[in-house]
Amino acid sequence: MNQKTFLCYMAALGYAAIIGFSFIFVKGILTQSDPLNILAIRFTLAFLPLLGMYPFMRKKCNFQWHRLRKLLVAGLFYPLIFFTFQAFALNISSSIEVGAVQATTPIFTLIMAGLFLKEKTNVMQRFSVIICVLGVLYIMIMKFIKNVAPDFSGIGVAFIGTLGLATYTILTKKIKHHYSNYEVLFIIVGEAFVLLLGAAIIKNAMAGTLPSLWLPLQQKDFLVSVCYLAFLSTVASGFLINFALSHIDASKMIVFNNLGTVIQILAGVIILKETLFPSHIIGSILIILGILGVNLLGQVEDVKYYIPKFWVILSVLNFITGIFTFFMGSQNMSSHYIGSEHMEKLSADAIHLAELGNSYAMSFYLMALLFILSGVGFAILYYVSSHHATSKE
């Protein structure tokens, strides 16, 4: 791996970290203003530093129409469609549901990269993408079990945003070598700024609330959150994703988006003091394994080298999970032998502990099943790849 490729992977990690924290900031300010107003403020602030840089970058920019129109088309999908539909989806649904839908982005990107960019991926890489997506979906499903049924209207809105991100990734990869990073960001952020601010002004003017458009900026927490979303989640992440796509395949880059889910969980535990459940740990492991698989298992030789290591990791994790499953399952089953008259005498804390034990037991059962299926899948694919290599020789 040369230095440029290494820097691209570091950029991908930085992008994942920023995206992971952005959920907290978006969800936190949706109660303080309308989603369209938030987007208008966000992209106004994001465009200001890019506009300030223009006098220094002007000589390196070429905004002739035949070049400009390609960027304008890309800008429709990201940040315009992606961030707009993400904000409205978060206003309708929980971050759990929106995160689950966005976890499927690598699948659509993988399909589109094969069709339009002719990027070649082997069976192991496709399997790794599925593992990565399953990791996120597992976390979300376990949260659904603990909470309430999903809101399908919010899921539909989030799905459109997901398709927008996948489409932008493909378009950017296709045209990236003809544009500088600054040119791409200036046009796509500027396009979002003009359209969203224009829409917000028209909407507020018709409702007679135009003076209140900028009022939320007077609140300190809103100002901090929207600055994070504007300068880091929009401008910085845009530079990072475009730089990473210059040397990393679109199908490899987009799986880093799911790493944001792991960071989102860590942020929730550390910053918001949320509870860390076994489902968070297992889902995060599957996401990381999937990302490693997509980026490491590119050649048959790589497959033969890395799969035994993946197999050992899965076997050890499955053994540990099996032990916890036995103990948690045994304790959970013991509650069935307690009579109803004894259950009524239990305190609220004891009942809560029993319910928590039931949740943990279910998590460990599903963990063991996922590890077993993943291990069997890796074993089959190792046999297929080895057989394919032998037949070619």
One Martini backbone bead per residue (centre of mass of N, CA, C, O) as a GRO file, in nm:
protein
  393
    1MET     BB    1   0.092   0.040   0.027
    2ASN     BB    2   0.073   0.349  -0.046
    3GLN     BB    3   0.052   0.667   0.069
    4LYS     BB    4  -0.209   0.755  -0.080
    5THR     BB    5  -0.385   0.515   0.005
    6PHE     BB    6  -0.355   0.557   0.308
    7LEU     BB    7  -0.484   0.842   0.313
    8CYS     BB    8  -0.758   0.746   0.202
    9TYR     BB    9  -0.825   0.565   0.448
   10MET     BB   10  -0.813   0.795   0.653
   11ALA     BB   11  -1.041   0.955   0.521
   12ALA     BB   12  -1.257   0.737   0.560
   13LEU     BB   13  -1.242   0.736   0.869
   14GLY     BB   14  -1.310   1.035   0.908
   15TYR     BB   15  -1.585   1.023   0.772
   16ALA     BB   16  -1.712   0.815   0.967
   17ALA     BB   17  -1.684   0.986   1.225
   18ILE     BB   18  -1.857   1.228   1.139
   19ILE     BB   19  -2.117   1.070   1.071
   20GLY     BB   20  -2.158   0.939   1.352
   21PHE     BB   21  -2.206   1.225   1.505
   22SER     BB   22  -2.438   1.364   1.334
   23PHE     BB   23  -2.693   1.235   1.453
   24ILE     BB   24  -2.693   1.385   1.722
   25PHE     BB   25  -2.718   1.677   1.602
   26VAL     BB   26  -2.973   1.644   1.435
   27LYS     BB   27  -3.169   1.531   1.655
   28GLY     BB   28  -3.127   1.775   1.862
   29ILE     BB   29  -3.258   2.020   1.649
   30LEU     BB   30  -3.552   1.933   1.547
   31THR     BB   31  -3.706   2.082   1.798
   32GLN     BB   32  -3.609   2.396   1.710
   33SER     BB   33  -3.675   2.331   1.398
   34ASP     BB   34  -3.715   2.317   1.078
   35PRO     BB   35  -3.573   2.120   0.843
   36LEU     BB   36  -3.548   2.339   0.619
   37ASN     BB   37  -3.413   2.557   0.795
   38ILE     BB   38  -3.167   2.390   0.877
   39LEU     BB   39  -3.060   2.344   0.589
   40ALA     BB   40  -3.025   2.640   0.514
   41ILE     BB   41  -2.823   2.709   0.739
   42ARG     BB   42  -2.614   2.492   0.686
   43PHE     BB   43  -2.545   2.577   0.377
   44THR     BB   44  -2.469   2.863   0.434
   45LEU     BB   45  -2.229   2.803   0.625
   46ALA     BB   46  -2.079   2.607   0.425
   47PHE     BB   47  -2.037   2.821   0.184
   48LEU     BB   48  -1.864   3.050   0.304
   49PRO     BB   49  -1.570   2.922   0.300
   50LEU     BB   50  -1.576   2.860  -0.005
   51LEU     BB   51  -1.614   3.157  -0.093
   52GLY     BB   52  -1.353   3.264   0.054
   53MET     BB   53  -1.156   3.075  -0.134
   54TYR     BB   54  -1.194   3.164  -0.434
   55PRO     BB   55  -0.970   3.384  -0.489
   56PHE     BB   56  -0.739   3.151  -0.449
   57MET     BB   57  -0.888   2.925  -0.666
   58ARG     BB   58  -0.968   3.045  -0.948
   59LYS     BB   59  -0.729   2.945  -1.140
   60LYS     BB   60  -0.822   2.627  -1.083
   61CYS     BB   61  -1.092   2.698  -1.222
   62ASN     BB   62  -1.356   2.531  -1.436
   63PHE     BB   63  -1.691   2.663  -1.530
   64GLN     BB   64  -1.786   2.524  -1.766
   65TRP     BB   65  -2.073   2.385  -1.874
   66HIS     BB   66  -1.969   2.089  -1.946
   67ARG     BB   67  -1.861   2.069  -1.641
   68LEU     BB   68  -2.093   2.177  -1.458
   69ARG     BB   69  -2.333   1.975  -1.512
   70LYS     BB   70  -2.211   1.728  -1.370
   71LEU     BB   71  -2.206   1.854  -1.083
   72LEU     BB   72  -2.508   1.923  -1.067
   73VAL     BB   73  -2.604   1.633  -1.076
   74ALA     BB   74  -2.448   1.531  -0.829
   75GLY     BB   75  -2.571   1.748  -0.626
   76LEU     BB   76  -2.861   1.628  -0.618
   77PHE     BB   77  -2.772   1.370  -0.442
   78TYR     BB   78  -2.499   1.524  -0.321
   79PRO     BB   79  -2.645   1.672  -0.057
   80LEU     BB   80  -2.945   1.716  -0.118
   81ILE     BB   81  -3.099   1.442  -0.099
   82PHE     BB   82  -2.964   1.311   0.141
   83PHE     BB   83  -2.992   1.536   0.366
   84THR     BB   84  -3.291   1.598   0.330
   85PHE     BB   85  -3.407   1.307   0.378
   86GLN     BB   86  -3.270   1.264   0.647
   87ALA     BB   87  -3.404   1.494   0.806
   88PHE     BB   88  -3.702   1.405   0.754
   89ALA     BB   89  -3.669   1.119   0.870
   90LEU     BB   90  -3.580   1.211   1.162
   91ASN     BB   91  -3.857   1.362   1.207
   92ILE     BB   92  -4.025   1.085   1.191
   93SER     BB   93  -3.793   0.906   1.290
   94SER     BB   94  -3.558   0.720   1.409
   95SER     BB   95  -3.219   0.659   1.408
   96ILE     BB   96  -3.250   0.357   1.380
   97GLU     BB   97  -3.411   0.344   1.112
   98VAL     BB   98  -3.224   0.520   0.940
   99GLY     BB   99  -2.967   0.349   0.984
  100ALA     BB  100  -3.076   0.086   0.858
  101VAL     BB  101  -3.117   0.195   0.572
  102GLN     BB  102  -2.820   0.311   0.528
  103ALA     BB  103  -2.683   0.024   0.546
  104THR     BB  104  -2.765  -0.049   0.230
  105THR     BB  105  -2.573   0.118   0.045
  106PRO     BB  106  -2.349  -0.093  -0.042
  107ILE     BB  107  -2.532  -0.264  -0.222
  108PHE     BB  108  -2.604  -0.046  -0.434
  109THR     BB  109  -2.311   0.030  -0.499
  110LEU     BB  110  -2.216  -0.246  -0.597
  111ILE     BB  111  -2.412  -0.267  -0.834
  112MET     BB  112  -2.342   0.006  -0.976
  113ALA     BB  113  -2.034  -0.042  -1.008
  114GLY     BB  114  -2.067  -0.287  -1.199
  115LEU     BB  115  -2.242  -0.141  -1.424
  116PHE     BB  116  -2.080   0.158  -1.458
  117LEU     BB  117  -1.758   0.090  -1.362
  118LYS     BB  118  -1.658  -0.213  -1.372
  119GLU     BB  119  -1.631  -0.330  -1.095
  120LYS     BB  120  -1.447  -0.586  -0.937
  121THR     BB  121  -1.589  -0.861  -0.752
  122ASN     BB  122  -1.588  -1.101  -0.531
  123VAL     BB  123  -1.749  -1.318  -0.332
  124MET     BB  124  -1.618  -1.221  -0.066
  125GLN     BB  125  -1.691  -0.921  -0.090
  126ARG     BB  126  -1.996  -0.960  -0.101
  127PHE     BB  127  -2.015  -1.107   0.167
  128SER     BB  128  -1.897  -0.869   0.335
  129VAL     BB  129  -2.124  -0.670   0.279
  130ILE     BB  130  -2.342  -0.841   0.414
  131ILE     BB  131  -2.211  -0.848   0.692
  132CYS     BB  132  -2.215  -0.542   0.737
  133VAL     BB  133  -2.523  -0.508   0.714
  134LEU     BB  134  -2.602  -0.716   0.933
  135GLY     BB  135  -2.480  -0.562   1.168
  136VAL     BB  136  -2.679  -0.326   1.158
  137LEU     BB  137  -2.950  -0.482   1.152
  138TYR     BB  138  -2.910  -0.622   1.424
  139ILE     BB  139  -2.915  -0.372   1.597
  140MET     BB  140  -3.197  -0.273   1.505
  141ILE     BB  141  -3.367  -0.525   1.574
  142MET     BB  142  -3.306  -0.521   1.879
  143LYS     BB  143  -3.439  -0.242   1.918
  144PHE     BB  144  -3.719  -0.321   1.822
  145ILE     BB  145  -3.771  -0.532   2.042
  146LYS     BB  146  -3.743  -0.314   2.281
  147ASN     BB  147  -3.952  -0.138   2.138
  148VAL     BB  148  -4.084  -0.044   1.840
  149ALA     BB  149  -4.229  -0.013   1.561
  150PRO     BB  150  -4.180   0.090   1.260
  151ASP     BB  151  -4.163   0.374   1.040
  152PHE     BB  152  -4.244   0.360   0.703
  153SER     BB  153  -4.230   0.654   0.612
  154GLY     BB  154  -3.938   0.707   0.708
  155ILE     BB  155  -3.809   0.475   0.546
  156GLY     BB  156  -3.880   0.584   0.264
  157VAL     BB  157  -3.722   0.849   0.288
  158ALA     BB  158  -3.442   0.719   0.355
  159PHE     BB  159  -3.418   0.554   0.090
  160ILE     BB  160  -3.380   0.791  -0.102
  161GLY     BB  161  -3.118   0.892   0.032
  162THR     BB  162  -2.957   0.632  -0.019
  163LEU     BB  163  -2.966   0.645  -0.330
  164GLY     BB  164  -2.822   0.918  -0.346
  165LEU     BB  165  -2.547   0.828  -0.228
  166ALA     BB  166  -2.486   0.600  -0.431
  167THR     BB  167  -2.498   0.776  -0.687
  168TYR     BB  168  -2.276   0.980  -0.608
  169THR     BB  169  -2.044   0.780  -0.583
  170ILE     BB  170  -2.046   0.701  -0.881
  171LEU     BB  171  -2.023   0.980  -1.017
  172THR     BB  172  -1.760   1.070  -0.877
  173LYS     BB  173  -1.578   0.837  -0.972
  174LYS     BB  174  -1.618   0.903  -1.280
  175ILE     BB  175  -1.527   1.240  -1.253
  176LYS     BB  176  -1.290   1.309  -1.049
  177HIS     BB  177  -1.028   1.340  -1.249
  178HIS     BB  178  -1.157   1.633  -1.368
  179TYR     BB  179  -1.148   1.735  -1.062
  180SER     BB  180  -1.137   1.918  -0.795
  181ASN     BB  181  -1.222   1.933  -0.475
  182TYR     BB  182  -1.320   2.226  -0.477
  183GLU     BB  183  -1.509   2.217  -0.720
  184VAL     BB  184  -1.706   2.013  -0.609
  185LEU     BB  185  -1.786   2.162  -0.344
  186PHE     BB  186  -1.873   2.437  -0.457
  187ILE     BB  187  -2.112   2.329  -0.632
  188ILE     BB  188  -2.278   2.135  -0.443
  189VAL     BB  189  -2.310   2.338  -0.207
  190GLY     BB  190  -2.417   2.578  -0.372
  191GLU     BB  191  -2.669   2.437  -0.475
  192ALA     BB  192  -2.795   2.379  -0.198
  193PHE     BB  193  -2.802   2.669  -0.098
  194VAL     BB  194  -2.992   2.791  -0.313
  195LEU     BB  195  -3.235   2.592  -0.294
  196LEU     BB  196  -3.286   2.586   0.020
  197LEU     BB  197  -3.299   2.889   0.077
  198GLY     BB  198  -3.521   2.949  -0.125
  199ALA     BB  199  -3.735   2.756  -0.004
  200ALA     BB  200  -3.736   2.884   0.284
  201ILE     BB  201  -3.819   3.170   0.205
  202ILE     BB  202  -4.086   3.102   0.067
  203LYS     BB  203  -4.219   2.951   0.300
  204ASN     BB  204  -4.195   3.184   0.516
  205ALA     BB  205  -4.336   3.406   0.352
  206MET     BB  206  -4.612   3.257   0.329
  207ALA     BB  207  -4.626   3.224   0.661
  208GLY     BB  208  -4.493   3.484   0.810
  209THR     BB  209  -4.173   3.368   0.919
  210LEU     BB  210  -3.903   3.503   0.820
  211PRO     BB  211  -3.766   3.630   1.086
  212SER     BB  212  -3.736   3.320   1.219
  213LEU     BB  213  -3.512   3.167   1.060
  214TRP     BB  214  -3.248   3.279   1.254
  215LEU     BB  215  -3.318   3.243   1.563
  216PRO     BB  216  -3.177   2.967   1.654
  217LEU     BB  217  -2.879   3.098   1.667
  218GLN     BB  218  -2.923   3.208   1.971
  219GLN     BB  219  -2.872   2.916   2.040
  220LYS     BB  220  -2.608   2.743   2.147
  221ASP     BB  221  -2.674   2.441   2.070
  222PHE     BB  222  -2.756   2.504   1.780
  223LEU     BB  223  -2.494   2.639   1.684
  224VAL     BB  224  -2.307   2.399   1.735
  225SER     BB  225  -2.456   2.189   1.561
  226VAL     BB  226  -2.465   2.346   1.285
  227CYS     BB  227  -2.156   2.378   1.263
  228TYR     BB  228  -2.091   2.082   1.247
  229LEU     BB  229  -2.269   2.022   0.995
  230ALA     BB  230  -2.130   2.232   0.809
  231PHE     BB  231  -1.806   2.199   0.850
  232LEU     BB  232  -1.791   1.880   0.885
  233SER     BB  233  -2.044   1.716   0.756
  234THR     BB  234  -1.996   1.876   0.479
  235VAL     BB  235  -1.708   1.981   0.408
  236ALA     BB  236  -1.507   1.777   0.529
  237SER     BB  237  -1.651   1.516   0.429
  238GLY     BB  238  -1.635   1.595   0.131
  239PHE     BB  239  -1.329   1.596   0.104
  240LEU     BB  240  -1.284   1.302   0.204
  241ILE     BB  241  -1.460   1.140   0.000
  242ASN     BB  242  -1.323   1.252  -0.258
  243PHE     BB  243  -1.034   1.164  -0.189
  244ALA     BB  244  -1.089   0.860  -0.150
  245LEU     BB  245  -1.211   0.811  -0.446
  246SER     BB  246  -0.930   0.846  -0.599
  247HIS     BB  247  -0.822   0.532  -0.467
  248ILE     BB  248  -1.111   0.412  -0.409
  249ASP     BB  249  -1.347   0.214  -0.443
  250ALA     BB  250  -1.680   0.248  -0.416
  251SER     BB  251  -1.737  -0.037  -0.281
  252LYS     BB  252  -1.527   0.027  -0.045
  253MET     BB  253  -1.600   0.310   0.066
  254ILE     BB  254  -1.909   0.277   0.158
  255VAL     BB  255  -1.860   0.089   0.415
  256PHE     BB  256  -1.769   0.328   0.603
  257ASN     BB  257  -2.054   0.424   0.669
  258ASN     BB  258  -2.105   0.189   0.882
  259LEU     BB  259  -1.892   0.282   1.088
  260GLY     BB  260  -2.073   0.510   1.198
  261THR     BB  261  -2.242   0.323   1.379
  262VAL     BB  262  -2.023   0.258   1.583
  263ILE     BB  263  -1.969   0.554   1.661
  264GLN     BB  264  -2.257   0.615   1.749
  265ILE     BB  265  -2.254   0.419   1.988
  266LEU     BB  266  -2.010   0.538   2.139
  267ALA     BB  267  -2.131   0.820   2.168
  268GLY     BB  268  -2.379   0.730   2.333
  269VAL     BB  269  -2.217   0.609   2.572
  270ILE     BB  270  -2.022   0.853   2.639
  271ILE     BB  271  -2.214   1.110   2.608
  272LEU     BB  272  -2.526   0.987   2.673
  273LYS     BB  273  -2.521   0.730   2.862
  274GLU     BB  274  -2.568   0.468   2.726
  275THR     BB  275  -2.643   0.143   2.677
  276LEU     BB  276  -2.446  -0.151   2.645
  277PHE     BB  277  -2.507  -0.405   2.430
  278PRO     BB  278  -2.446  -0.701   2.279
  279SER     BB  279  -2.555  -0.609   1.999
  280HIS     BB  280  -2.340  -0.388   1.962
  281ILE     BB  281  -2.090  -0.568   1.957
  282ILE     BB  282  -2.165  -0.769   1.731
  283GLY     BB  283  -2.231  -0.562   1.513
  284SER     BB  284  -1.951  -0.425   1.510
  285ILE     BB  285  -1.790  -0.673   1.430
  286LEU     BB  286  -1.932  -0.724   1.159
  287ILE     BB  287  -1.862  -0.453   1.032
  288ILE     BB  288  -1.552  -0.478   1.049
  289LEU     BB  289  -1.531  -0.744   0.892
  290GLY     BB  290  -1.660  -0.634   0.632
  291ILE     BB  291  -1.453  -0.412   0.573
  292LEU     BB  292  -1.207  -0.597   0.561
  293GLY     BB  293  -1.311  -0.781   0.335
  294VAL     BB  294  -1.351  -0.573   0.105
  295ASN     BB  295  -1.033  -0.463   0.128
  296LEU     BB  296  -0.871  -0.763   0.131
  297LEU     BB  297  -1.054  -0.960  -0.077
  298GLY     BB  298  -0.950  -0.922  -0.396
  299GLN     BB  299  -0.787  -1.189  -0.409
  300VAL     BB  300  -0.728  -1.517  -0.402
  301GLU     BB  301  -0.478  -1.495  -0.223
  302ASP     BB  302  -0.620  -1.330  -0.002
  303VAL     BB  303  -0.831  -1.535   0.069
  304LYS     BB  304  -0.631  -1.765   0.158
  305TYR     BB  305  -0.502  -1.584   0.385
  306TYR     BB  306  -0.760  -1.459   0.557
  307ILE     BB  307  -0.978  -1.673   0.625
  308PRO     BB  308  -0.847  -1.829   0.860
  309LYS     BB  309  -0.853  -1.579   1.045
  310PHE     BB  310  -1.158  -1.537   1.043
  311TRP     BB  311  -1.224  -1.817   1.154
  312VAL     BB  312  -1.087  -1.786   1.426
  313ILE     BB  313  -1.243  -1.543   1.525
  314LEU     BB  314  -1.527  -1.673   1.507
  315SER     BB  315  -1.471  -1.915   1.693
  316VAL     BB  316  -1.404  -1.759   1.950
  317LEU     BB  317  -1.665  -1.592   1.962
  318ASN     BB  318  -1.855  -1.840   1.967
  319PHE     BB  319  -1.751  -1.959   2.233
  320ILE     BB  320  -1.814  -1.719   2.414
  321THR     BB  321  -2.114  -1.701   2.341
  322GLY     BB  322  -2.191  -1.985   2.438
  323ILE     BB  323  -2.141  -1.937   2.737
  324PHE     BB  324  -2.340  -1.701   2.774
  325THR     BB  325  -2.587  -1.850   2.668
  326PHE     BB  326  -2.601  -2.065   2.887
  327PHE     BB  327  -2.626  -1.878   3.138
  328MET     BB  328  -2.854  -1.690   3.043
  329GLY     BB  329  -3.051  -1.917   2.964
  330SER     BB  330  -3.070  -2.057   3.241
  331GLN     BB  331  -3.176  -1.811   3.397
  332ASN     BB  332  -3.423  -1.765   3.220
  333MET     BB  333  -3.558  -2.051   3.255
  334SER     BB  334  -3.600  -2.039   3.569
  335SER     BB  335  -3.860  -1.849   3.559
  336HIS     BB  336  -4.062  -2.085   3.474
  337TYR     BB  337  -4.048  -2.222   3.784
  338ILE     BB  338  -4.200  -1.980   3.885
  339GLY     BB  339  -4.451  -1.884   4.043
  340SER     BB  340  -4.693  -1.641   4.035
  341GLU     BB  341  -4.686  -1.578   4.346
  342HIS     BB  342  -4.377  -1.505   4.336
  343MET     BB  343  -4.374  -1.286   4.113
  344GLU     BB  344  -4.549  -1.076   4.278
  345LYS     BB  345  -4.308  -1.035   4.501
  346LEU     BB  346  -4.145  -0.890   4.318
  347SER     BB  347  -3.961  -0.643   4.239
  348ALA     BB  348  -3.900  -0.405   4.010
  349ASP     BB  349  -3.596  -0.469   3.987
  350ALA     BB  350  -3.627  -0.775   3.939
  351ILE     BB  351  -3.797  -0.754   3.683
  352HIS     BB  352  -3.593  -0.586   3.522
  353LEU     BB  353  -3.368  -0.800   3.539
  354ALA     BB  354  -3.525  -1.023   3.392
  355GLU     BB  355  -3.566  -0.865   3.128
  356LEU     BB  356  -3.265  -0.822   3.074
  357GLY     BB  357  -3.194  -1.123   3.064
  358ASN     BB  358  -3.375  -1.185   2.821
  359SER     BB  359  -3.234  -0.993   2.624
  360TYR     BB  360  -2.951  -1.120   2.647
  361ALA     BB  361  -3.026  -1.405   2.562
  362MET     BB  362  -3.128  -1.331   2.280
  363SER     BB  363  -2.863  -1.207   2.184
  364PHE     BB  364  -2.687  -1.466   2.218
  365TYR     BB  365  -2.841  -1.648   2.030
  366LEU     BB  366  -2.798  -1.469   1.775
  367MET     BB  367  -2.495  -1.463   1.783
  368ALA     BB  368  -2.439  -1.763   1.748
  369LEU     BB  369  -2.586  -1.787   1.477
  370LEU     BB  370  -2.415  -1.579   1.319
  371PHE     BB  371  -2.138  -1.714   1.361
  372ILE     BB  372  -2.206  -1.982   1.231
  373LEU     BB  373  -2.294  -1.876   0.952
  374SER     BB  374  -2.030  -1.721   0.893
  375GLY     BB  375  -1.838  -1.963   0.918
  376VAL     BB  376  -1.968  -2.134   0.697
  377GLY     BB  377  -1.937  -1.924   0.472
  378PHE     BB  378  -1.626  -1.908   0.480
  379ALA     BB  379  -1.574  -2.208   0.424
  380ILE     BB  380  -1.711  -2.224   0.147
  381LEU     BB  381  -1.550  -1.989   0.011
  382TYR     BB  382  -1.274  -2.118   0.048
  383TYR     BB  383  -1.329  -2.364  -0.125
  384VAL     BB  384  -1.408  -2.217  -0.387
  385SER     BB  385  -1.144  -2.048  -0.421
  386SER     BB  386  -0.948  -2.288  -0.421
  387HIS     BB  387  -1.077  -2.441  -0.659
  388HIS     BB  388  -1.042  -2.209  -0.863
  389ALA     BB  389  -0.731  -2.191  -0.846
  390THR     BB  390  -0.672  -2.486  -0.931
  391SER     BB  391  -0.818  -2.485  -1.211
  392LYS     BB  392  -0.634  -2.257  -1.336
  393GLU     BB  393  -0.363  -2.435  -1.304
   0.00000   0.00000   0.00000
